[in-house]
Amino acid sequence: MKRFILSIHIVLASILLQAQEKYDLVIVGGTPGGIMTAIAAAKEGKTSVILERSKHIGGLPANGLGATDLQTRGATTGLFSEFLDYNYQYYLDKYGADSKQVILSKNGFHFEPSVAEQTFIKMIDKYKDYITVSTMRQFDSEPRNVMISNDKIYSISVVNRNEATIETYTGKVFVDATYEGDLAAAAGVPFKIGRESQTDYNEVGAGKVYKYWAGKEQDCSTHIGDNAIQAYNYRLCLTKESDKRRKIVKPLNYNRNEYTSLAEDIWLGRHTGAQMENVTDKMMEENRMHIAKGNQTKIPGDRWGIHKIVNMYELPNDKSDSNNQHLSFVSTDLPEENWPWPTSSWEWRDQFAQRLKEYTLGLLWFIQNDKDIPKHFKESVKEWGLCTEEYMDNENFPRQVYVREGRRIEGEYFFTAHDAIPIADGKRPPIHSTSITSGHYALDSHAVRKREPDKVNLEGFISYGTVPYTVPYGVIVPKYIDNLLTPVPVSASHIGFSTLRMEPCWMALGQAAGVAASIGIDQHVKMKNVNINIIQKKLIAQRATLIYFKDLTVDHPDFAMVQYMGVRGYFPEWVANLDALVDKATAKLWTRLSGKKVNEGEIRRDALNRIVNMLNQ
């Protein structure tokens, strides 16, 4: 046994000696979450390397997701707000304050893919002495690529895809910022894939669900869990401007049979939305005759032209963010076939990515050219094509698959739907004292299965409302590995993950990971033992929002105080209302929380400042 342990130590020492690079943080994945981790750490004086498999950093925002998914602006701030400011300033500087481009940018929330990539590069460049970006570095999710001793990662090995060589990186803290959770899995962190049953956590939308879009669940829903994951697609950048439009060409492996059912949907006006509940067979046949006369669809809620198959968001410079169409039975999502992705090799993933690309181009070609599509419908769709100004090294097609859900690591806290839903009407969701960001998006999952006969919608395609919520630190702290953080493949149920998976939230969690890692390095403690009070104070200093208030922004002079006290339960309401007087109920609550006497009739701001001063003594 002693001889075995000694041999391990010898191997470990050998690998460390051969390591090419040493950093404070080693970050796998050049996603926005990984980028913000590096920047936040740099602000604390820590060095990082970002290891990105492709030639480009930026993940989905740099690959078509140009309409930011955040329901309440101001709920998530910090480095995400800096990202928005850079986008907005680009359009302001280049086109002028009164330009259409500035208007369409919506204060930086809408942007072209190439602009997002340049924004990330500019943000990193501010800290070029601290951040190294290494592209074309592939991490394969196998235990042999991670050197671990005493629950601590010492080094990882990656493939330099340019030179076909192995590189080894050592660090004090490692960060899994991949969409798939590859590093955490290779390190032996337990993870979840698929859907929980409703009986597991009593979550709305859990398990197998059939539901009209924006409508009611169907009786055939069982809410039983399985291994299904929501569909992936590409976020396309389309344009109808002839001087920058690339014609859609039939792909090599075109299969017409994959799309033929869409033709009948167009003629009948059939879709998956709630308005179909009141549409009769007679109305659909009348729609067929109506279209045959050269008219557009008259079925309530139905879409026409390109909008039948993609959901379009207008971006500056006559471009679009074209996502899967929620109302269509056949769109750019490719359910079922992506299920192996989270745990598969990069060889398999590359094959699927090519399959998805050809499927997507085939869909566009079908709807522009097929004999069964109404002529005036085809003519309207033919106005659109891929934008020649984007992805110029990839045939103007996005480089990144939209991986909506990969592995979900098991962390110190497991986030479920209940963490994003109000505890009562008009109230907040549970307030987490360890919050590292506020977030807000629906509980939103794309379909997990393809079209099924006699079903009125796609199984698993769901959305349920939420309100701004707090996200506890524990969701990015994996079990069993002491120096690993996972701000992207976070700890959550399928339903809980469906709201956390938005890029603004991932950026905020990345920022928190960078701050936590820096503190942990300085204090020589495990990531799970980093003082949350210090994390929160540093995040607030970096203008991050930990808990959302309707009447207070990051520029408010009392922002820091209200944030700090807010996550400690002093504000169960949605407003801070600092100029109001303390009522009886509030006096009782604040006295209990602080252990200090708070009197009814005091000005709320004065009472809070007095509590803070006493607590800091």
C-alpha positions in Angstrom: 0.0 0.0 0.0 2.8 2.4 0.9 4.5 1.5 -2.4 1.3 2.3 -4.3 0.9 5.7 -2.6 4.6 6.5 -3.2 4.2 5.7 -6.9 1.2 8.1 -7.2 3.2 10.8 -5.6 6.0 10.2 -8.0 3.7 10.4 -11.0 2.0 13.5 -9.6 5.4 15.2 -9.1 6.5 14.2 -12.6 3.4 15.7 -14.2 3.6 18.9 -12.2 7.2 19.3 -13.3 6.2 18.8 -16.9 3.4 21.3 -16.7 3.6 24.0 -19.3 1.6 26.7 -17.6 0.7 27.7 -14.0 -2.1 30.1 -13.1 -4.2 31.0 -10.1 -7.3 29.9 -12.0 -7.6 27.4 -14.9 -10.9 27.9 -16.7 -12.2 25.3 -19.1 -14.6 26.9 -21.6 -14.5 30.3 -23.3 -18.2 30.8 -22.6 -19.5 34.1 -21.2 -19.5 32.4 -17.8 -15.9 31.5 -18.1 -14.9 34.9 -19.4 -16.6 36.7 -16.5 -14.9 34.4 -14.1 -11.5 35.4 -15.4 -12.3 39.2 -15.4 -13.7 39.1 -11.8 -10.6 37.2 -10.7 -8.4 39.7 -12.5 -10.0 42.6 -10.6 -8.8 40.8 -7.5 -5.3 40.5 -8.9 -5.4 36.8 -9.9 -4.1 35.2 -13.1 -6.3 33.0 -15.3 -6.1 31.0 -18.4 -9.2 30.4 -20.5 -9.0 27.1 -22.4 -11.4 27.2 -25.4 -11.9 24.4 -27.8 -12.9 26.4 -30.8 -11.1 29.3 -32.5 -13.4 31.8 -31.0 -14.5 32.8 -27.5 -17.9 34.1 -26.5 -20.2 31.1 -26.6 -23.8 31.7 -27.6 -23.9 35.5 -27.6 -21.1 35.4 -30.2 -23.0 32.8 -32.1 -26.4 34.2 -32.8 -28.0 34.7 -29.4 -28.2 38.5 -29.9 -31.5 39.1 -28.1 -30.6 38.8 -24.4 -32.8 36.5 -22.4 -33.5 38.5 -19.2 -37.1 39.3 -18.3 -36.5 42.0 -15.7 -33.7 44.5 -16.7 -31.8 45.4 -13.6 -32.3 42.0 -12.0 -28.9 41.0 -13.1 -26.1 43.6 -13.2 -22.3 43.5 -12.4 -20.1 42.4 -15.3 -23.2 41.6 -17.3 -24.1 45.3 -17.3 -20.5 46.1 -18.4 -21.1 43.7 -21.3 -24.2 45.6 -22.2 -22.5 49.0 -21.9 -19.7 47.9 -24.3 -22.3 46.8 -26.9 -24.2 50.0 -26.6 -21.1 52.2 -26.8 -20.0 50.4 -29.9 -23.2 51.4 -31.7 -23.2 54.9 -30.2 -19.6 55.5 -31.4 -20.0 54.0 -34.8 -23.4 55.2 -35.8 -24.4 58.1 -33.6 -27.0 58.6 -30.9 -30.0 59.1 -33.2 -29.1 56.1 -35.4 -31.4 53.2 -36.1 -28.6 50.9 -34.9 -28.5 52.5 -31.5 -32.3 52.3 -31.2 -32.3 48.6 -32.2 -29.5 47.8 -29.8 -31.9 48.5 -26.9 -29.2 49.8 -24.6 -26.9 46.9 -25.5 -29.4 44.1 -24.9 -29.6 43.4 -28.7 -26.4 43.0 -30.6 -24.8 41.4 -33.7 -22.8 38.2 -33.0 -19.5 39.8 -34.2 -20.1 42.7 -31.9 -20.6 40.4 -28.9 -17.3 38.6 -29.7 -15.5 42.0 -30.0 -17.0 43.1 -26.7 -15.7 40.0 -24.9 -12.2 40.6 -26.4 -12.3 44.2 -25.3 -13.3 43.3 -21.8 -10.6 40.8 -21.5 -8.0 43.1 -23.0 -8.4 45.5 -20.1 -6.8 42.8 -17.9 -4.4 41.3 -20.5 -1.6 41.1 -17.8 -3.8 38.8 -15.8 -5.8 36.8 -18.4 -4.5 34.4 -21.0 -6.8 33.1 -23.7 -5.8 29.8 -25.4 -8.1 28.7 -28.2 -8.2 25.4 -30.0 -7.6 23.6 -26.6 -9.8 20.6 -26.2 -10.5 19.1 -22.9 -11.8 15.5 -23.1 -14.0 14.4 -20.2 -12.0 11.5 -19.1 -10.5 10.9 -15.6 -7.0 10.5 -17.0 -7.0 14.2 -18.0 -7.4 15.3 -14.4 -4.7 14.9 -11.7 -6.4 14.8 -8.3 -5.0 14.2 -4.8 -6.8 14.6 -1.5 -10.0 15.9 -3.2 -8.0 18.6 -4.9 -7.2 19.1 -8.6 -3.6 19.8 -9.2 -3.5 19.8 -13.0 -5.5 19.1 -16.2 -4.4 18.0 -19.6 -5.8 19.3 -22.9 -5.2 18.7 -26.6 -3.7 21.6 -28.5 -5.7 21.1 -31.7 -3.4 23.2 -33.8 -0.4 21.1 -33.1 -1.9 17.8 -32.0 0.0 17.9 -28.7 -0.9 17.5 -25.1 -0.6 20.4 -22.7 -0.8 20.4 -19.0 -2.1 23.3 -16.9 -1.7 23.7 -13.1 -3.7 26.0 -11.0 -4.9 26.8 -7.5 -8.6 26.8 -8.5 -10.2 25.2 -11.5 -13.4 26.3 -13.1 -15.8 24.3 -15.3 -17.4 26.9 -17.6 -18.4 24.4 -20.2 -22.0 24.0 -21.3 -21.6 20.3 -20.8 -19.9 20.0 -17.4 -17.0 18.1 -18.9 -14.3 19.0 -16.3 -16.5 18.4 -13.2 -17.5 14.9 -14.6 -13.9 14.0 -15.3 -13.0 15.0 -11.8 -15.6 12.6 -10.4 -18.3 15.0 -9.4 -21.7 13.4 -9.4 -24.2 14.9 -11.9 -27.7 14.6 -13.2 -29.0 14.3 -16.7 -32.6 14.2 -17.8 -35.8 15.1 -16.0 -37.0 14.5 -12.5 -40.5 13.2 -11.7 -43.0 15.6 -10.2 -43.0 13.4 -7.1 -39.3 14.1 -6.6 -39.5 17.8 -5.7 -43.2 18.7 -6.5 -42.1 21.1 -9.3 -44.5 22.5 -11.8 -43.7 21.2 -15.3 -41.6 18.3 -14.0 -41.4 15.0 -15.9 -43.3 14.1 -19.1 -45.6 17.1 -20.0 -47.7 17.9 -23.0 -48.8 21.5 -23.0 -50.2 24.1 -25.5 -47.7 26.9 -25.8 -49.0 29.6 -23.4 -51.8 27.3 -22.6 -52.9 24.4 -20.4 -51.4 21.0 -19.8 -52.9 18.1 -21.6 -54.5 15.1 -19.8 -51.9 12.8 -21.4 -49.1 14.4 -19.3 -47.7 11.9 -16.8 -45.1 14.0 -15.0 -42.9 10.9 -14.8 -39.1 11.5 -15.0 -36.8 10.1 -17.7 -33.4 10.6 -19.3 -34.7 13.1 -21.9 -33.0 16.5 -22.3 -34.4 19.6 -24.1 -33.6 20.1 -27.8 -30.6 22.0 -29.2 -30.5 24.2 -32.3 -28.5 27.0 -33.9 -29.3 30.6 -33.3 -29.2 31.8 -36.9 -28.2 35.3 -38.1 -30.5 35.9 -41.0 -31.0 38.9 -43.2 -33.2 40.0 -46.2 -30.7 42.6 -47.4 -29.6 41.5 -50.9 -26.1 43.0 -50.6 -25.3 40.8 -47.6 -27.5 37.8 -48.0 -26.2 34.3 -48.7 -28.6 32.1 -50.6 -29.7 28.9 -48.9 -28.3 25.9 -50.8 -29.7 22.3 -50.5 -27.3 20.5 -48.1 -25.6 17.3 -49.2 -27.6 15.0 -47.0 -31.0 16.6 -47.5 -33.9 14.4 -46.5 -37.3 15.8 -47.6 -39.2 13.4 -45.4 -38.1 15.2 -42.2 -40.0 18.3 -43.2 -43.0 17.2 -45.2 -45.5 17.5 -42.4 -44.8 21.2 -42.2 -46.4 21.8 -45.6 -49.8 20.7 -44.3 -49.3 22.8 -41.2 -48.9 25.8 -43.5 -52.0 25.1 -45.5 -54.2 24.4 -42.5 -52.7 27.1 -40.2 -51.9 24.5 -37.6 -49.6 25.4 -34.7 -48.9 24.5 -31.1 -50.3 27.6 -29.4 -53.1 27.9 -27.0 -55.4 29.6 -29.6 -55.6 26.2 -31.4 -58.0 25.0 -28.6 -60.7 27.0 -30.4 -59.8 26.2 -33.9 -62.0 23.6 -35.6 -61.3 21.3 -38.6 -63.7 23.4 -40.6 -61.7 26.5 -39.9 -58.5 24.8 -41.0 -60.0 23.6 -44.3 -61.4 27.1 -44.9 -57.9 28.4 -44.3 -56.6 26.0 -47.0 -58.9 27.5 -49.6 -58.1 31.0 -48.3 -54.4 30.4 -48.9 -55.0 28.8 -52.3 -56.5 32.1 -53.4 -53.2 33.8 -52.7 -53.9 35.0 -49.2 -52.0 34.6 -46.0 -53.2 32.4 -43.1 -56.2 33.6 -41.1 -55.9 31.1 -38.2 -55.6 32.9 -34.9 -52.0 32.8 -33.6 -50.6 31.3 -36.8 -47.4 32.7 -38.4 -46.6 33.3 -42.0 -43.5 33.1 -44.0 -40.1 32.8 -42.3 -41.9 33.3 -39.0 -43.6 30.0 -39.4 -40.4 28.1 -38.6 -38.2 30.6 -36.7 -38.8 33.1 -34.0 -37.3 36.4 -35.1 -35.7 39.2 -33.1 -34.5 42.3 -34.9 -30.9 43.2 -34.5 -28.9 46.2 -35.7 -27.8 46.5 -39.3 -30.7 44.5 -40.8 -29.9 41.3 -39.1 -31.9 38.9 -37.0 -31.5 36.6 -34.1 -33.5 33.6 -35.4 -34.4 31.0 -32.8 -36.6 28.0 -32.9 -40.2 28.8 -33.4 -42.2 27.8 -30.3 -45.4 27.5 -32.2 -44.2 25.1 -34.9 -44.2 21.3 -34.9 -41.1 21.4 -37.2 -38.5 24.1 -36.6 -34.8 24.5 -36.0 -34.8 22.4 -32.9 -33.8 18.7 -33.3 -35.2 16.8 -30.3 -34.2 13.4 -29.2 -31.0 13.1 -31.4 -29.1 15.4 -29.0 -29.7 13.3 -25.9 -26.2 11.6 -26.0 -24.4 15.0 -26.3 -23.7 15.7 -22.6 -21.7 12.6 -22.0 -20.4 11.9 -25.5 -16.9 12.4 -27.0 -16.1 15.5 -29.1 -16.0 13.2 -32.1 -19.6 12.3 -31.6 -20.5 16.0 -30.8 -18.9 17.2 -34.0 -20.8 14.7 -36.0 -24.1 15.8 -34.4 -23.2 19.4 -34.9 -22.8 18.7 -38.6 -26.0 16.7 -38.7 -27.8 19.7 -37.0 -26.3 22.1 -39.5 -27.5 20.1 -42.5 -30.9 19.6 -40.9 -31.3 23.3 -40.3 -30.2 24.3 -43.8 -32.4 21.5 -45.2 -35.4 23.0 -43.4 -34.7 26.5 -44.8 -34.3 25.0 -48.3 -37.5 23.0 -48.0 -39.6 25.9 -47.0 -38.1 28.1 -49.8 -38.3 25.5 -52.6 -40.6 22.5 -52.0 -43.4 21.8 -54.4 -46.0 21.4 -51.6 -45.4 24.8 -50.1 -47.7 27.6 -51.3 -46.0 29.7 -54.0 -46.5 33.1 -52.3 -45.3 31.6 -49.0 -42.1 30.4 -50.7 -41.6 33.8 -52.3 -41.7 35.6 -49.0 -39.3 33.1 -47.4 -36.8 33.4 -50.3 -36.2 37.0 -49.3 -34.1 35.6 -46.3 -30.7 34.1 -46.2 -27.6 33.8 -44.0 -25.8 37.0 -43.3 -22.5 37.3 -45.1 -21.1 39.7 -42.5 -21.2 37.0 -39.8 -19.1 33.8 -39.2 -17.1 34.5 -42.3 -14.7 31.6 -41.6 -17.7 29.2 -41.3 -19.8 29.7 -44.4 -21.8 32.3 -42.5 -23.2 29.7 -40.2 -23.0 29.8 -36.4 -20.0 27.9 -34.9 -21.6 27.0 -31.6 -24.5 24.6 -31.1 -27.0 26.0 -28.6 -26.5 23.5 -25.8 -29.4 24.3 -23.7 -28.8 21.6 -21.1 -25.9 19.3 -20.4 -24.8 17.7 -17.2 -26.1 19.3 -14.1 -23.5 18.9 -11.3 -24.5 18.0 -7.7 -23.5 20.9 -5.6 -23.8 22.2 -2.1 -27.2 23.6 -3.0 -29.7 22.0 -5.4 -31.9 24.7 -7.1 -35.5 23.8 -8.0 -38.5 25.5 -9.4 -39.5 26.5 -5.9 -36.5 28.8 -5.7 -37.9 30.9 -8.5 -41.6 31.0 -7.7 -43.2 33.4 -5.2 -44.0 31.9 -1.8 -47.4 33.6 -2.1 -49.1 36.0 -4.4 -47.2 39.3 -4.7 -44.4 38.0 -2.6 -40.8 37.1 -3.3 -39.5 33.5 -3.8 -37.4 32.3 -0.9 -34.6 34.7 -0.1 -31.2 33.0 0.1 -28.8 34.6 2.6 -25.9 33.2 0.5 -27.1 34.8 -2.8 -24.5 35.7 -5.4 -26.8 37.1 -8.0 -30.4 37.9 -8.7 -31.9 36.4 -11.9 -35.2 36.4 -13.8 -36.4 34.2 -16.6 -39.3 31.7 -17.0 -39.1 28.1 -16.2 -38.5 27.3 -19.8 -37.7 24.1 -21.6 -37.7 23.3 -25.3 -39.2 20.1 -26.6 -37.6 16.7 -25.7 -39.3 14.7 -28.4 -40.1 15.0 -32.1 -43.6 15.3 -33.4 -45.9 12.5 -32.4 -49.1 11.4 -34.2 -52.3 12.9 -32.8 -50.5 15.2 -30.3 -51.4 18.9 -30.2 -47.9 20.0 -29.2 -44.3 18.8 -28.8 -43.7 16.9 -25.5 -41.6 18.8 -23.0 -42.0 22.2 -24.6 -43.0 24.2 -21.6 -42.9 27.7 -20.0 -44.1 28.8 -16.6 -43.8 32.3 -15.1 -41.3 33.3 -12.4 -40.3 36.5 -10.6 -36.9 37.9 -9.8 -35.1 35.4 -7.5 -31.9 35.0 -5.6 -29.3 32.3 -6.4 -27.3 30.7 -3.6 -23.6 30.3 -3.7 -23.9 26.5 -3.3 -25.2 26.0 -6.9 -21.7 26.6 -8.2 -19.8 24.6 -5.5 -19.6 20.9 -6.5 -19.5 18.1 -4.0 -16.2 16.3 -3.2 -13.7 18.5 -5.1 -12.3 21.3 -2.9 -10.9 23.7 -5.5 -13.5 23.4 -8.3 -16.3 25.8 -9.2 -19.0 25.3 -11.8 -20.7 28.5 -12.8 -22.3 27.1 -16.0 -23.2 23.4 -15.4 -24.8 24.4 -12.1 -26.5 22.3 -9.5 -30.2 22.2 -10.2 -33.2 20.1 -11.3 -34.2 20.0 -14.9 -36.9 22.6 -14.2 -34.7 24.7 -11.9 -31.9 24.7 -14.5 -34.3 25.9 -17.2 -34.3 29.4 -15.7 -30.7 29.5 -14.5 -29.4 28.5 -18.0 -29.6 32.0 -19.4 -26.4 33.8 -20.4 -26.9 36.8 -18.1 -27.2 34.5 -15.2 -24.2 32.5 -16.3 -22.2 35.7 -16.5 -23.2 36.7 -13.0 -22.4 33.2 -11.7 -19.0 33.4 -13.5 -18.3 36.8 -11.8 -19.2 35.2 -8.4 -16.9 32.3 -9.2 -14.0 34.6 -10.0 -14.5 36.5 -6.7 -14.9 33.3 -4.6 -11.8 31.7 -6.2 -9.7 34.8 -5.4 -10.8 34.9 -1.8 -10.3 31.1 -1.4 -6.8 31.4 -2.8 -5.9 34.3 -0.4 -7.4 32.5 2.6 -6.2 29.0 1.7 -9.6 27.5 2.2 -11.8 25.1 0.3 -14.3 26.7 -2.1 -17.2 25.6 0.1 -15.7 27.3 3.1 -15.1 30.7 1.5 -16.7 33.4 3.7 -19.9 34.3 2.0 -20.0 37.8 3.6 -16.7 38.7 1.9 -17.9 37.3 -1.4 -21.1 39.3 -1.3 -19.3 42.6 -0.2 -16.9 42.2 -3.1 -19.7 41.4 -5.6 -21.6 44.4 -4.4 -18.5 46.6 -4.8 -18.4 45.3 -8.4 -22.0 46.5 -8.9 -23.5 43.1 -8.8 -27.2 42.8 -7.8 -27.8 40.0 -5.2 -31.5 40.8 -4.6 -33.7 42.8 -6.9 -35.6 45.9 -5.7 -38.1 47.8 -7.9 -37.1 51.2 -6.4 -33.4 51.0 -6.2 -30.6 50.6 -8.9 -26.8 50.1 -8.6 -26.3 53.9 -8.8 -28.3 54.5 -5.7 -26.2 55.8 -2.8 -27.7 53.2 -0.4 -27.4 50.3 -2.9 -24.6 48.4 -1.0 -26.4 48.7 2.3 -29.8 47.5 1.0 -28.2 44.6 -1.0 -26.3 43.4 2.1 -29.3 43.7 4.4 -31.8 42.4 1.7 -30.3 39.0 1.4 -30.4 38.7 5.2 -34.2 39.0 5.1 -34.7 42.6 6.0 -36.8 43.3 2.9 -39.5 40.7 2.2 -41.1 43.3 0.0 -40.2 44.3 -3.5 -39.3 47.8 -2.5 -36.7 49.2 -0.1 -38.9 52.3 0.6 -36.0 53.9 2.6 -37.7 57.2 3.2 -40.8 55.7 4.8 -41.3 55.2 8.5 -40.8 51.9 10.2 -44.2 50.2 10.9 -44.9 47.9 13.7 -44.4 44.7 11.7 -41.1 45.9 10.3 -39.9 47.0 13.7 -40.6 43.6 15.1 -38.8 41.8 12.1 -35.7 44.0 12.2 -35.4 43.7 16.0 -35.6 39.9 15.7 -33.1 39.7 12.8 -30.5 42.1 14.3 -30.9 41.5 18.0 -31.0 45.3 18.3 -34.1 47.3 19.3 -35.8 49.0 16.3 -38.5 51.5 17.2 -41.7 52.0 15.3 -41.8 55.5 13.6 -38.0 55.6 12.8 -37.1 56.5 9.2 -36.2 53.1 7.6 -32.9 54.4 6.2 -31.8 55.7 9.6 -32.8 52.4 11.4 -30.9 50.3 8.8 -27.8 52.4 9.0 -27.8 52.1 12.8 -28.2 48.3 12.6 -25.4 48.1 10.0 -23.1 50.2 12.2 -23.8 48.1 15.3 -23.3 44.8 13.4 -19.9 46.0 12.1 -18.6 46.9 15.5 
